[in-house]
């Protein structure tokens, strides 16, 4: 038997983006995405098929069509680039709220902590070019020290940045600057991570294999797995959308537990549970 940890399925932001895509499909014959709606290829491909949508290339005509911006946000310049089409903004409401909060801050050196090249990061930096970028995948302290910050500062993390990276930046800025404001990481990621940690209270992580249902390119899925393994020494795990991608030698005789990234539907999580039970005949 495979045990599911915590709640499953899409987060509110992904559900909102899917609703925007469906609305665009109902109102327009041609629908294009500028970027993947969510970072999960299997889910994204299914949504494209269901809503007669395609990823835009320069070969298509925007006349009498709709363009849907993804859940991660987009640069303002893109709205001008696709202005010939009917524009639909599927940006996560949490990110939109952040834009509003940040716009109210004045005379503060704002540090943006995120992954270089990630769509959410690129959108924030395009909207707020004065932000000081710190790459969460490199040495955070050395990057912050090099900025020679003084006076009031603010910290804005990419919503799916790792908990440890966020805490490192927050701690350094709190000790070395006048940290005037700080925005949190995604509450849904934090909730699902805490559910994993709580599940293992009184259990030996060495006895278990954690499967995160999600795409290997998803920041949320990767951070959920990394944070869990770091917090629970001895725990092994991997990211998967299909049980066939997991090796027998990886799982071994461990008990399998399953949790959901925010970019995997509840249906896909339950299907993966069935696959895991059939393939590994997992027992409590």
Buried (B, 14 or more C-beta within 10 A) or exposed (E): EBBBBBBBBBBEBBBBBBEBBBBBBEEBEBBBBBBBBBBBBBBBEBBBEEBEBEEBEEEEEBEEBBBBBBBBBBBEEBEEBBEEBBBBBBBBEBBBEBBEEBEEBEEBBBBBBBBEEBBBBBBBBBBBEEBBBBBBEEEBEEBBEEBEBEEBBBBBBBBBBBBBBBEBBBEBBEEBBEBBBBBBBBEBBBEBBBBBEEBBEEEEBEEBBBBBBBBBEBBBBBBBBBBBBEBBEEBBBBBBBBBEEBEEEEBEEBBBBBBBBBBBBBEBBBBBBEBBBEBBEBEE
